[in-house]
Amino acid sequence: MTLPKAIADRFGISPGDEFEWEAVGDVIRIVPSRGPRKPVSSEERLRRFDRAEKRQRQREKAGTPGKTGKGRGWTRDELYDRGRSR
């Protein structure tokens, strides 16, 4: 799941955190799991990012409806520099 950095920072959400999905009326509420947080290493975060990037490339090749195929507007190298002052 992709979450805007500002929201992740505000609520202390880190890559690899788990969530519970709750149906509330006609909306879906996403709630962080109540279990203990397990730290995720940089290596594991990069592995997860690589898997997600591979899935995205497969969707773009398949021509998934609604996708423009123009990319994300950033690269893997920029992943940890986004949002930092320069």
HTML snippet that shows the backbone in 3Dmol.js (N, CA, C, O; Angstrom):
<script src="https://3Dmol.org/build/3Dmol-min.js"></script>
<div id="view" style="width:600px;height:400px;position:relative"></div>
<script>
const pdb = `
ATOM      1  N   MET A   1       0.857  -1.159   0.000  1.00  0.00           N
ATOM      2  CA  MET A   1       0.000   0.000   0.000  1.00  0.00           C
ATOM      3  C   MET A   1       0.909   1.229   0.000  1.00  0.00           C
ATOM      4  O   MET A   1       1.900   1.265   0.728  1.00  0.00           O
ATOM      5  N   THR A   2       0.587   2.205  -0.788  1.00  0.00           N
ATOM      6  CA  THR A   2       1.345   3.445  -0.837  1.00  0.00           C
ATOM      7  C   THR A   2       0.638   4.489   0.006  1.00  0.00           C
ATOM      8  O   THR A   2      -0.569   4.697  -0.119  1.00  0.00           O
ATOM      9  N   LEU A   3       1.406   5.144   0.867  1.00  0.00           N
ATOM     10  CA  LEU A   3       0.861   6.131   1.791  1.00  0.00           C
ATOM     11  C   LEU A   3       1.667   7.413   1.643  1.00  0.00           C
ATOM     12  O   LEU A   3       2.896   7.346   1.607  1.00  0.00           O
ATOM     13  N   PRO A   4       1.033   8.576   1.556  1.00  0.00           N
ATOM     14  CA  PRO A   4       1.794   9.822   1.459  1.00  0.00           C
ATOM     15  C   PRO A   4       2.732   9.982   2.657  1.00  0.00           C
ATOM     16  O   PRO A   4       2.351   9.693   3.791  1.00  0.00           O
ATOM     17  N   LYS A   5       3.949  10.438   2.402  1.00  0.00           N
ATOM     18  CA  LYS A   5       4.959  10.577   3.440  1.00  0.00           C
ATOM     19  C   LYS A   5       4.476  11.452   4.589  1.00  0.00           C
ATOM     20  O   LYS A   5       4.744  11.137   5.749  1.00  0.00           O
ATOM     21  N   ALA A   6       3.779  12.532   4.301  1.00  0.00           N
ATOM     22  CA  ALA A   6       3.301  13.426   5.358  1.00  0.00           C
ATOM     23  C   ALA A   6       2.378  12.690   6.330  1.00  0.00           C
ATOM     24  O   ALA A   6       2.438  12.917   7.538  1.00  0.00           O
ATOM     25  N   ILE A   7       1.528  11.813   5.803  1.00  0.00           N
ATOM     26  CA  ILE A   7       0.622  11.055   6.676  1.00  0.00           C
ATOM     27  C   ILE A   7       1.411  10.012   7.462  1.00  0.00           C
ATOM     28  O   ILE A   7       1.186   9.835   8.660  1.00  0.00           O
ATOM     29  N   ALA A   8       2.333   9.322   6.794  1.00  0.00           N
ATOM     30  CA  ALA A   8       3.147   8.321   7.491  1.00  0.00           C
ATOM     31  C   ALA A   8       3.928   8.965   8.631  1.00  0.00           C
ATOM     32  O   ALA A   8       3.980   8.419   9.733  1.00  0.00           O
ATOM     33  N   ASP A   9       4.533  10.118   8.376  1.00  0.00           N
ATOM     34  CA  ASP A   9       5.283  10.820   9.424  1.00  0.00           C
ATOM     35  C   ASP A   9       4.374  11.255  10.566  1.00  0.00           C
ATOM     36  O   ASP A   9       4.721  11.101  11.737  1.00  0.00           O
ATOM     37  N   ARG A  10       3.232  11.788  10.231  1.00  0.00           N
ATOM     38  CA  ARG A  10       2.296  12.294  11.252  1.00  0.00           C
ATOM     39  C   ARG A  10       1.851  11.197  12.215  1.00  0.00           C
ATOM     40  O   ARG A  10       1.700  11.434  13.414  1.00  0.00           O
ATOM     41  N   PHE A  11       1.642   9.987  11.675  1.00  0.00           N
ATOM     42  CA  PHE A  11       1.127   8.900  12.505  1.00  0.00           C
ATOM     43  C   PHE A  11       2.187   7.862  12.872  1.00  0.00           C
ATOM     44  O   PHE A  11       1.859   6.813  13.427  1.00  0.00           O
ATOM     45  N   GLY A  12       3.450   8.147  12.568  1.00  0.00           N
ATOM     46  CA  GLY A  12       4.523   7.236  12.950  1.00  0.00           C
ATOM     47  C   GLY A  12       4.473   5.894  12.239  1.00  0.00           C
ATOM     48  O   GLY A  12       4.783   4.859  12.829  1.00  0.00           O
ATOM     49  N   ILE A  13       4.081   5.914  10.969  1.00  0.00           N
ATOM     50  CA  ILE A  13       3.973   4.687  10.188  1.00  0.00           C
ATOM     51  C   ILE A  13       5.261   4.496   9.393  1.00  0.00           C
ATOM     52  O   ILE A  13       5.750   5.421   8.745  1.00  0.00           O
ATOM     53  N   SER A  14       5.801   3.278   9.456  1.00  0.00           N
ATOM     54  CA  SER A  14       7.052   2.967   8.774  1.00  0.00           C
ATOM     55  C   SER A  14       6.829   1.883   7.730  1.00  0.00           C
ATOM     56  O   SER A  14       5.863   1.126   7.826  1.00  0.00           O
ATOM     57  N   PRO A  15       7.723   1.792   6.714  1.00  0.00           N
ATOM     58  CA  PRO A  15       7.611   0.708   5.743  1.00  0.00           C
ATOM     59  C   PRO A  15       7.613  -0.635   6.470  1.00  0.00           C
ATOM     60  O   PRO A  15       8.408  -0.855   7.383  1.00  0.00           O
ATOM     61  N   GLY A  16       6.727  -1.517   6.062  1.00  0.00           N
ATOM     62  CA  GLY A  16       6.647  -2.834   6.677  1.00  0.00           C
ATOM     63  C   GLY A  16       5.621  -2.935   7.793  1.00  0.00           C
ATOM     64  O   GLY A  16       5.321  -4.042   8.241  1.00  0.00           O
ATOM     65  N   ASP A  17       5.074  -1.819   8.258  1.00  0.00           N
ATOM     66  CA  ASP A  17       4.031  -1.867   9.286  1.00  0.00           C
ATOM     67  C   ASP A  17       2.814  -2.601   8.740  1.00  0.00           C
ATOM     68  O   ASP A  17       2.514  -2.534   7.547  1.00  0.00           O
ATOM     69  N   GLU A  18       2.123  -3.297   9.626  1.00  0.00           N
ATOM     70  CA  GLU A  18       0.938  -4.029   9.209  1.00  0.00           C
ATOM     71  C   GLU A  18      -0.316  -3.272   9.613  1.00  0.00           C
ATOM     72  O   GLU A  18      -0.319  -2.516  10.585  1.00  0.00           O
ATOM     73  N   PHE A  19      -1.403  -3.493   8.833  1.00  0.00           N
ATOM     74  CA  PHE A  19      -2.658  -2.780   9.045  1.00  0.00           C
ATOM     75  C   PHE A  19      -3.816  -3.753   9.074  1.00  0.00           C
ATOM     76  O   PHE A  19      -3.737  -4.858   8.538  1.00  0.00           O
ATOM     77  N   GLU A  20      -4.890  -3.324   9.707  1.00  0.00           N
ATOM     78  CA  GLU A  20      -6.151  -4.055   9.692  1.00  0.00           C
ATOM     79  C   GLU A  20      -7.129  -3.233   8.869  1.00  0.00           C
ATOM     80  O   GLU A  20      -7.133  -2.004   8.939  1.00  0.00           O
ATOM     81  N   TRP A  21      -7.959  -3.915   8.088  1.00  0.00           N
ATOM     82  CA  TRP A  21      -8.959  -3.261   7.251  1.00  0.00           C
ATOM     83  C   TRP A  21     -10.316  -3.473   7.912  1.00  0.00           C
ATOM     84  O   TRP A  21     -10.710  -4.609   8.175  1.00  0.00           O
ATOM     85  N   GLU A  22     -11.026  -2.391   8.177  1.00  0.00           N
ATOM     86  CA  GLU A  22     -12.318  -2.468   8.845  1.00  0.00           C
ATOM     87  C   GLU A  22     -13.398  -1.839   7.966  1.00  0.00           C
ATOM     88  O   GLU A  22     -13.247  -0.716   7.487  1.00  0.00           O
ATOM     89  N   ALA A  23     -14.497  -2.585   7.761  1.00  0.00           N
ATOM     90  CA  ALA A  23     -15.643  -2.027   7.033  1.00  0.00           C
ATOM     91  C   ALA A  23     -16.468  -1.225   8.035  1.00  0.00           C
ATOM     92  O   ALA A  23     -16.916  -1.752   9.053  1.00  0.00           O
ATOM     93  N   VAL A  24     -16.659   0.054   7.731  1.00  0.00           N
ATOM     94  CA  VAL A  24     -17.423   0.938   8.606  1.00  0.00           C
ATOM     95  C   VAL A  24     -18.486   1.615   7.736  1.00  0.00           C
ATOM     96  O   VAL A  24     -18.199   2.584   7.034  1.00  0.00           O
ATOM     97  N   GLY A  25     -19.696   1.102   7.790  1.00  0.00           N
ATOM     98  CA  GLY A  25     -20.739   1.634   6.912  1.00  0.00           C
ATOM     99  C   GLY A  25     -20.354   1.391   5.470  1.00  0.00           C
ATOM    100  O   GLY A  25     -20.094   0.256   5.069  1.00  0.00           O
ATOM    101  N   ASP A  26     -20.318   2.468   4.685  1.00  0.00           N
ATOM    102  CA  ASP A  26     -19.950   2.315   3.283  1.00  0.00           C
ATOM    103  C   ASP A  26     -18.534   2.815   3.002  1.00  0.00           C
ATOM    104  O   ASP A  26     -18.219   3.186   1.871  1.00  0.00           O
ATOM    105  N   VAL A  27     -17.676   2.825   4.032  1.00  0.00           N
ATOM    106  CA  VAL A  27     -16.268   3.197   3.866  1.00  0.00           C
ATOM    107  C   VAL A  27     -15.387   2.099   4.451  1.00  0.00           C
ATOM    108  O   VAL A  27     -15.852   1.243   5.203  1.00  0.00           O
ATOM    109  N   ILE A  28     -14.129   2.140   4.099  1.00  0.00           N
ATOM    110  CA  ILE A  28     -13.149   1.197   4.648  1.00  0.00           C
ATOM    111  C   ILE A  28     -12.167   1.994   5.495  1.00  0.00           C
ATOM    112  O   ILE A  28     -11.598   2.983   5.034  1.00  0.00           O
ATOM    113  N   ARG A  29     -11.975   1.565   6.716  1.00  0.00           N
ATOM    114  CA  ARG A  29     -11.024   2.216   7.632  1.00  0.00           C
ATOM    115  C   ARG A  29      -9.773   1.345   7.690  1.00  0.00           C
ATOM    116  O   ARG A  29      -9.862   0.130   7.867  1.00  0.00           O
ATOM    117  N   ILE A  30      -8.609   1.973   7.541  1.00  0.00           N
ATOM    118  CA  ILE A  30      -7.333   1.271   7.606  1.00  0.00           C
ATOM    119  C   ILE A  30      -6.695   1.655   8.938  1.00  0.00           C
ATOM    120  O   ILE A  30      -6.406   2.826   9.185  1.00  0.00           O
ATOM    121  N   VAL A  31      -6.478   0.650   9.794  1.00  0.00           N
ATOM    122  CA  VAL A  31      -5.990   0.893  11.149  1.00  0.00           C
ATOM    123  C   VAL A  31      -4.684   0.131  11.353  1.00  0.00           C
ATOM    124  O   VAL A  31      -4.617  -1.057  11.037  1.00  0.00           O
ATOM    125  N   PRO A  32      -3.629   0.795  11.882  1.00  0.00           N
ATOM    126  CA  PRO A  32      -2.396   0.054  12.173  1.00  0.00           C
ATOM    127  C   PRO A  32      -2.695  -1.109  13.123  1.00  0.00           C
ATOM    128  O   PRO A  32      -3.489  -0.975  14.055  1.00  0.00           O
ATOM    129  N   SER A  33      -2.049  -2.250  12.874  1.00  0.00           N
ATOM    130  CA  SER A  33      -2.238  -3.412  13.744  1.00  0.00           C
ATOM    131  C   SER A  33      -1.807  -3.067  15.149  1.00  0.00           C
ATOM    132  O   SER A  33      -0.918  -2.242  15.361  1.00  0.00           O
ATOM    133  N   ARG A  34      -2.442  -3.703  16.094  1.00  0.00           N
ATOM    134  CA  ARG A  34      -2.167  -3.415  17.492  1.00  0.00           C
ATOM    135  C   ARG A  34      -0.990  -4.218  18.041  1.00  0.00           C
ATOM    136  O   ARG A  34      -0.569  -3.995  19.176  1.00  0.00           O
ATOM    137  N   GLY A  35      -0.461  -5.137  17.261  1.00  0.00           N
ATOM    138  CA  GLY A  35       0.654  -5.960  17.720  1.00  0.00           C
ATOM    139  C   GLY A  35       1.938  -5.159  17.819  1.00  0.00           C
ATOM    140  O   GLY A  35       2.003  -4.022  17.351  1.00  0.00           O
ATOM    141  N   PRO A  36       2.961  -5.747  18.425  1.00  0.00           N
ATOM    142  CA  PRO A  36       4.240  -5.036  18.561  1.00  0.00           C
ATOM    143  C   PRO A  36       4.867  -4.788  17.195  1.00  0.00           C
ATOM    144  O   PRO A  36       4.739  -5.601  16.279  1.00  0.00           O
ATOM    145  N   ARG A  37       5.530  -3.680  17.077  1.00  0.00           N
ATOM    146  CA  ARG A  37       6.207  -3.341  15.818  1.00  0.00           C
ATOM    147  C   ARG A  37       7.531  -4.064  15.734  1.00  0.00           C
ATOM    148  O   ARG A  37       8.305  -4.108  16.691  1.00  0.00           O
ATOM    149  N   LYS A  38       7.770  -4.626  14.572  1.00  0.00           N
ATOM    150  CA  LYS A  38       9.044  -5.290  14.329  1.00  0.00           C
ATOM    151  C   LYS A  38       9.841  -4.390  13.398  1.00  0.00           C
ATOM    152  O   LYS A  38       9.373  -4.069  12.306  1.00  0.00           O
ATOM    153  N   PRO A  39      11.044  -3.975  13.811  1.00  0.00           N
ATOM    154  CA  PRO A  39      11.831  -3.099  12.934  1.00  0.00           C
ATOM    155  C   PRO A  39      12.149  -3.789  11.608  1.00  0.00           C
ATOM    156  O   PRO A  39      12.365  -5.000  11.559  1.00  0.00           O
ATOM    157  N   VAL A  40      12.174  -3.006  10.546  1.00  0.00           N
ATOM    158  CA  VAL A  40      12.481  -3.520   9.216  1.00  0.00           C
ATOM    159  C   VAL A  40      13.817  -2.920   8.787  1.00  0.00           C
ATOM    160  O   VAL A  40      14.005  -1.704   8.812  1.00  0.00           O
ATOM    161  N   SER A  41      14.736  -3.794   8.392  1.00  0.00           N
ATOM    162  CA  SER A  41      16.065  -3.331   7.987  1.00  0.00           C
ATOM    163  C   SER A  41      15.990  -2.606   6.639  1.00  0.00           C
ATOM    164  O   SER A  41      15.027  -2.763   5.889  1.00  0.00           O
ATOM    165  N   SER A  42      17.005  -1.826   6.355  1.00  0.00           N
ATOM    166  CA  SER A  42      17.080  -1.135   5.067  1.00  0.00           C
ATOM    167  C   SER A  42      17.113  -2.135   3.925  1.00  0.00           C
ATOM    168  O   SER A  42      16.517  -1.909   2.872  1.00  0.00           O
ATOM    169  N   GLU A  43      17.816  -3.247   4.142  1.00  0.00           N
ATOM    170  CA  GLU A  43      17.898  -4.266   3.101  1.00  0.00           C
ATOM    171  C   GLU A  43      16.509  -4.840   2.797  1.00  0.00           C
ATOM    172  O   GLU A  43      16.157  -5.032   1.633  1.00  0.00           O
ATOM    173  N   GLU A  44      15.723  -5.113   3.846  1.00  0.00           N
ATOM    174  CA  GLU A  44      14.375  -5.649   3.640  1.00  0.00           C
ATOM    175  C   GLU A  44      13.476  -4.620   2.965  1.00  0.00           C
ATOM    176  O   GLU A  44      12.678  -4.973   2.098  1.00  0.00           O
ATOM    177  N   ARG A  45      13.595  -3.358   3.350  1.00  0.00           N
ATOM    178  CA  ARG A  45      12.786  -2.312   2.697  1.00  0.00           C
ATOM    179  C   ARG A  45      13.110  -2.239   1.218  1.00  0.00           C
ATOM    180  O   ARG A  45      12.209  -2.096   0.391  1.00  0.00           O
ATOM    181  N   LEU A  46      14.402  -2.335   0.871  1.00  0.00           N
ATOM    182  CA  LEU A  46      14.785  -2.296  -0.540  1.00  0.00           C
ATOM    183  C   LEU A  46      14.286  -3.530  -1.286  1.00  0.00           C
ATOM    184  O   LEU A  46      13.869  -3.423  -2.439  1.00  0.00           O
ATOM    185  N   ARG A  47      14.322  -4.708  -0.641  1.00  0.00           N
ATOM    186  CA  ARG A  47      13.778  -5.918  -1.277  1.00  0.00           C
ATOM    187  C   ARG A  47      12.287  -5.739  -1.552  1.00  0.00           C
ATOM    188  O   ARG A  47      11.805  -6.082  -2.631  1.00  0.00           O
ATOM    189  N   ARG A  48      11.559  -5.201  -0.573  1.00  0.00           N
ATOM    190  CA  ARG A  48      10.124  -4.971  -0.757  1.00  0.00           C
ATOM    191  C   ARG A  48       9.867  -3.959  -1.869  1.00  0.00           C
ATOM    192  O   ARG A  48       8.945  -4.119  -2.668  1.00  0.00           O
ATOM    193  N   PHE A  49      10.694  -2.916  -1.909  1.00  0.00           N
ATOM    194  CA  PHE A  49      10.547  -1.914  -2.959  1.00  0.00           C
ATOM    195  C   PHE A  49      10.802  -2.533  -4.325  1.00  0.00           C
ATOM    196  O   PHE A  49      10.073  -2.264  -5.279  1.00  0.00           O
ATOM    197  N   ASP A  50      11.842  -3.367  -4.419  1.00  0.00           N
ATOM    198  CA  ASP A  50      12.153  -4.026  -5.695  1.00  0.00           C
ATOM    199  C   ASP A  50      11.000  -4.913  -6.149  1.00  0.00           C
ATOM    200  O   ASP A  50      10.668  -4.930  -7.334  1.00  0.00           O
ATOM    201  N   ARG A  51      10.381  -5.651  -5.222  1.00  0.00           N
ATOM    202  CA  ARG A  51       9.238  -6.505  -5.588  1.00  0.00           C
ATOM    203  C   ARG A  51       8.069  -5.655  -6.071  1.00  0.00           C
ATOM    204  O   ARG A  51       7.415  -5.993  -7.058  1.00  0.00           O
ATOM    205  N   ALA A  52       7.808  -4.549  -5.373  1.00  0.00           N
ATOM    206  CA  ALA A  52       6.702  -3.672  -5.769  1.00  0.00           C
ATOM    207  C   ALA A  52       6.974  -3.050  -7.140  1.00  0.00           C
ATOM    208  O   ALA A  52       6.068  -2.926  -7.964  1.00  0.00           O
ATOM    209  N   GLU A  53       8.229  -2.661  -7.375  1.00  0.00           N
ATOM    210  CA  GLU A  53       8.602  -2.082  -8.662  1.00  0.00           C
ATOM    211  C   GLU A  53       8.427  -3.105  -9.781  1.00  0.00           C
ATOM    212  O   GLU A  53       7.975  -2.761 -10.873  1.00  0.00           O
ATOM    213  N   LYS A  54       8.785  -4.361  -9.514  1.00  0.00           N
ATOM    214  CA  LYS A  54       8.617  -5.424 -10.509  1.00  0.00           C
ATOM    215  C   LYS A  54       7.132  -5.634 -10.828  1.00  0.00           C
ATOM    216  O   LYS A  54       6.760  -5.787 -11.991  1.00  0.00           O
ATOM    217  N   ARG A  55       6.286  -5.642  -9.791  1.00  0.00           N
ATOM    218  CA  ARG A  55       4.844  -5.773 -10.021  1.00  0.00           C
ATOM    219  C   ARG A  55       4.321  -4.610 -10.853  1.00  0.00           C
ATOM    220  O   ARG A  55       3.489  -4.803 -11.739  1.00  0.00           O
ATOM    221  N   GLN A  56       4.806  -3.401 -10.570  1.00  0.00           N
ATOM    222  CA  GLN A  56       4.363  -2.225 -11.324  1.00  0.00           C
ATOM    223  C   GLN A  56       4.755  -2.346 -12.790  1.00  0.00           C
ATOM    224  O   GLN A  56       3.954  -2.035 -13.671  1.00  0.00           O
ATOM    225  N   ARG A  57       5.979  -2.793 -13.061  1.00  0.00           N
ATOM    226  CA  ARG A  57       6.419  -2.972 -14.453  1.00  0.00           C
ATOM    227  C   ARG A  57       5.551  -4.010 -15.165  1.00  0.00           C
ATOM    228  O   ARG A  57       5.218  -3.844 -16.338  1.00  0.00           O
ATOM    229  N   GLN A  58       5.181  -5.087 -14.450  1.00  0.00           N
ATOM    230  CA  GLN A  58       4.324  -6.114 -15.049  1.00  0.00           C
ATOM    231  C   GLN A  58       2.941  -5.536 -15.371  1.00  0.00           C
ATOM    232  O   GLN A  58       2.372  -5.833 -16.421  1.00  0.00           O
ATOM    233  N   ARG A  59       2.404  -4.714 -14.468  1.00  0.00           N
ATOM    234  CA  ARG A  59       1.100  -4.092 -14.728  1.00  0.00           C
ATOM    235  C   ARG A  59       1.179  -3.165 -15.928  1.00  0.00           C
ATOM    236  O   ARG A  59       0.268  -3.144 -16.756  1.00  0.00           O
ATOM    237  N   GLU A  60       2.259  -2.396 -16.033  1.00  0.00           N
ATOM    238  CA  GLU A  60       2.413  -1.473 -17.155  1.00  0.00           C
ATOM    239  C   GLU A  60       2.529  -2.237 -18.470  1.00  0.00           C
ATOM    240  O   GLU A  60       1.966  -1.810 -19.479  1.00  0.00           O
ATOM    241  N   LYS A  61       3.252  -3.362 -18.478  1.00  0.00           N
ATOM    242  CA  LYS A  61       3.373  -4.176 -19.687  1.00  0.00           C
ATOM    243  C   LYS A  61       2.023  -4.763 -20.089  1.00  0.00           C
ATOM    244  O   LYS A  61       1.698  -4.861 -21.273  1.00  0.00           O
ATOM    245  N   ALA A  62       1.245  -5.152 -19.079  1.00  0.00           N
ATOM    246  CA  ALA A  62      -0.056  -5.770 -19.347  1.00  0.00           C
ATOM    247  C   ALA A  62      -1.092  -4.739 -19.777  1.00  0.00           C
ATOM    248  O   ALA A  62      -2.177  -5.101 -20.232  1.00  0.00           O
ATOM    249  N   GLY A  63      -0.763  -3.453 -19.634  1.00  0.00           N
ATOM    250  CA  GLY A  63      -1.699  -2.407 -20.023  1.00  0.00           C
ATOM    251  C   GLY A  63      -2.892  -2.328 -19.095  1.00  0.00           C
ATOM    252  O   GLY A  63      -4.027  -2.168 -19.545  1.00  0.00           O
ATOM    253  N   THR A  64      -2.640  -2.439 -17.798  1.00  0.00           N
ATOM    254  CA  THR A  64      -3.718  -2.375 -16.811  1.00  0.00           C
ATOM    255  C   THR A  64      -4.511  -1.091 -17.000  1.00  0.00           C
ATOM    256  O   THR A  64      -3.925  -0.009 -17.041  1.00  0.00           O
ATOM    257  N   PRO A  65      -5.860  -1.190 -17.118  1.00  0.00           N
ATOM    258  CA  PRO A  65      -6.684   0.004 -17.317  1.00  0.00           C
ATOM    259  C   PRO A  65      -6.446   1.050 -16.234  1.00  0.00           C
ATOM    260  O   PRO A  65      -6.276   0.729 -15.057  1.00  0.00           O
ATOM    261  N   GLY A  66      -6.441   2.309 -16.663  1.00  0.00           N
ATOM    262  CA  GLY A  66      -6.270   3.403 -15.715  1.00  0.00           C
ATOM    263  C   GLY A  66      -4.822   3.797 -15.484  1.00  0.00           C
ATOM    264  O   GLY A  66      -4.546   4.810 -14.843  1.00  0.00           O
ATOM    265  N   LYS A  67      -3.901   3.003 -16.001  1.00  0.00           N
ATOM    266  CA  LYS A  67      -2.481   3.298 -15.834  1.00  0.00           C
ATOM    267  C   LYS A  67      -1.969   4.015 -17.071  1.00  0.00           C
ATOM    268  O   LYS A  67      -2.292   3.631 -18.195  1.00  0.00           O
ATOM    269  N   THR A  68      -1.169   5.057 -16.865  1.00  0.00           N
ATOM    270  CA  THR A  68      -0.678   5.826 -17.999  1.00  0.00           C
ATOM    271  C   THR A  68       0.637   5.288 -18.537  1.00  0.00           C
ATOM    272  O   THR A  68       0.978   5.532 -19.695  1.00  0.00           O
ATOM    273  N   GLY A  69       1.387   4.551 -17.707  1.00  0.00           N
ATOM    274  CA  GLY A  69       2.669   4.027 -18.149  1.00  0.00           C
ATOM    275  C   GLY A  69       3.756   5.077 -18.185  1.00  0.00           C
ATOM    276  O   GLY A  69       4.830   4.829 -18.734  1.00  0.00           O
ATOM    277  N   LYS A  70       3.508   6.242 -17.613  1.00  0.00           N
ATOM    278  CA  LYS A  70       4.501   7.314 -17.631  1.00  0.00           C
ATOM    279  C   LYS A  70       5.481   7.210 -16.478  1.00  0.00           C
ATOM    280  O   LYS A  70       6.393   8.032 -16.387  1.00  0.00           O
ATOM    281  N   GLY A  71       5.334   6.244 -15.604  1.00  0.00           N
ATOM    282  CA  GLY A  71       6.230   6.089 -14.473  1.00  0.00           C
ATOM    283  C   GLY A  71       5.736   6.863 -13.263  1.00  0.00           C
ATOM    284  O   GLY A  71       4.691   7.513 -13.291  1.00  0.00           O
ATOM    285  N   ARG A  72       6.505   6.773 -12.226  1.00  0.00           N
ATOM    286  CA  ARG A  72       6.115   7.378 -10.956  1.00  0.00           C
ATOM    287  C   ARG A  72       6.610   8.815 -10.807  1.00  0.00           C
ATOM    288  O   ARG A  72       6.134   9.548  -9.939  1.00  0.00           O
ATOM    289  N   GLY A  73       7.549   9.217 -11.635  1.00  0.00           N
ATOM    290  CA  GLY A  73       8.104  10.552 -11.503  1.00  0.00           C
ATOM    291  C   GLY A  73       9.313  10.592 -10.576  1.00  0.00           C
ATOM    292  O   GLY A  73       9.811  11.668 -10.246  1.00  0.00           O
ATOM    293  N   TRP A  74       9.793   9.400 -10.151  1.00  0.00           N
ATOM    294  CA  TRP A  74      10.987   9.309  -9.311  1.00  0.00           C
ATOM    295  C   TRP A  74      11.603   7.929  -9.509  1.00  0.00           C
ATOM    296  O   TRP A  74      10.949   7.018 -10.018  1.00  0.00           O
ATOM    297  N   THR A  75      12.851   7.778  -9.111  1.00  0.00           N
ATOM    298  CA  THR A  75      13.569   6.527  -9.300  1.00  0.00           C
ATOM    299  C   THR A  75      13.888   5.887  -7.957  1.00  0.00           C
ATOM    300  O   THR A  75      13.725   6.503  -6.904  1.00  0.00           O
ATOM    301  N   ARG A  76      14.342   4.649  -8.013  1.00  0.00           N
ATOM    302  CA  ARG A  76      14.716   3.931  -6.793  1.00  0.00           C
ATOM    303  C   ARG A  76      15.819   4.680  -6.041  1.00  0.00           C
ATOM    304  O   ARG A  76      15.809   4.723  -4.811  1.00  0.00           O
ATOM    305  N   ASP A  77      16.762   5.265  -6.769  1.00  0.00           N
ATOM    306  CA  ASP A  77      17.859   5.998  -6.136  1.00  0.00           C
ATOM    307  C   ASP A  77      17.357   7.193  -5.326  1.00  0.00           C
ATOM    308  O   ASP A  77      17.987   7.596  -4.349  1.00  0.00           O
ATOM    309  N   GLU A  78      16.234   7.748  -5.734  1.00  0.00           N
ATOM    310  CA  GLU A  78      15.689   8.915  -5.038  1.00  0.00           C
ATOM    311  C   GLU A  78      14.799   8.535  -3.857  1.00  0.00           C
ATOM    312  O   GLU A  78      14.323   9.409  -3.133  1.00  0.00           O
ATOM    313  N   LEU A  79      14.572   7.232  -3.658  1.00  0.00           N
ATOM    314  CA  LEU A  79      13.597   6.757  -2.676  1.00  0.00           C
ATOM    315  C   LEU A  79      13.804   7.372  -1.289  1.00  0.00           C
ATOM    316  O   LEU A  79      12.838   7.822  -0.673  1.00  0.00           O
ATOM    317  N   TYR A  80      15.019   7.399  -0.793  1.00  0.00           N
ATOM    318  CA  TYR A  80      15.241   7.864   0.566  1.00  0.00           C
ATOM    319  C   TYR A  80      15.633   9.337   0.649  1.00  0.00           C
ATOM    320  O   TYR A  80      15.886   9.852   1.738  1.00  0.00           O
ATOM    321  N   ASP A  81      15.685  10.017  -0.501  1.00  0.00           N
ATOM    322  CA  ASP A  81      15.999  11.445  -0.494  1.00  0.00           C
ATOM    323  C   ASP A  81      14.772  12.310  -0.593  1.00  0.00           C
ATOM    324  O   ASP A  81      14.852  13.518  -0.370  1.00  0.00           O
ATOM    325  N   ARG A  82      13.627  11.722  -0.926  1.00  0.00           N
ATOM    326  CA  ARG A  82      12.401  12.508  -1.092  1.00  0.00           C
ATOM    327  C   ARG A  82      11.990  13.129   0.226  1.00  0.00           C
ATOM    328  O   ARG A  82      12.037  12.478   1.270  1.00  0.00           O
ATOM    329  N   GLY A  83      11.595  14.365   0.181  1.00  0.00           N
ATOM    330  CA  GLY A  83      11.092  15.045   1.371  1.00  0.00           C
ATOM    331  C   GLY A  83      12.176  15.650   2.232  1.00  0.00           C
ATOM    332  O   GLY A  83      11.875  16.344   3.203  1.00  0.00           O
ATOM    333  N   ARG A  84      13.427  15.406   1.902  1.00  0.00           N
ATOM    334  CA  ARG A  84      14.530  15.983   2.687  1.00  0.00           C
ATOM    335  C   ARG A  84      14.928  17.320   2.079  1.00  0.00           C
ATOM    336  O   ARG A  84      14.859  17.506   0.864  1.00  0.00           O
ATOM    337  N   SER A  85      15.346  18.250   2.937  1.00  0.00           N
ATOM    338  CA  SER A  85      15.824  19.533   2.405  1.00  0.00           C
ATOM    339  C   SER A  85      17.139  19.303   1.694  1.00  0.00           C
ATOM    340  O   SER A  85      17.896  18.398   2.044  1.00  0.00           O
ATOM    341  N   ARG A  86      17.407  20.118   0.703  1.00  0.00           N
ATOM    342  CA  ARG A  86      18.634  19.934  -0.099  1.00  0.00           C
ATOM    343  C   ARG A  86      19.654  20.972   0.184  1.00  0.00           C
ATOM    344  O   ARG A  86      20.734  20.953  -0.407  1.00  0.00           O
TER     345      ARG A  86
END
`;
const viewer = $3Dmol.createViewer("view");
viewer.addModel(pdb, "pdb");
viewer.setStyle({}, {cartoon: {color: "spectrum"}});
viewer.zoomTo();
viewer.render();
</script>
